Amino acid sequence: MKTKSKNMPSLKTDKAAADFVASADLSHYDLSGFKPMTFEIEPKSAAINLRLPPSLLHALKNRAKAKGIPYTRYVRMLLETDLAKPST
């Protein structure tokens, strides 16, 4: 008998997430929407200065906000994603 998958609860803190994972049977939850996540562990000691048209900066900030991350992190993610691709 197949059981219906439950939706994941909204977990607001790391402690809430750790408590949930420690006590829940994750096989009962729909995890199909989950995506791999990377953590920024490497220290950032180098900097760049970038001049952009205001419209591009505004669009960049809006996209980052929609993803729920700071726009500087979003720029770093874009660079990392592009550089991870094989060069042509």
Buried (B, 14 or more C-beta within 10 A) or exposed (E): EEEEEEEBEEEEEEEEEEEBEEEEEEEEBEEEEEEEEEEEEEEEEEEEEEEEEEEEEEEBBEEBEEEEEEBEEBBBBEEEEEEEEEEE
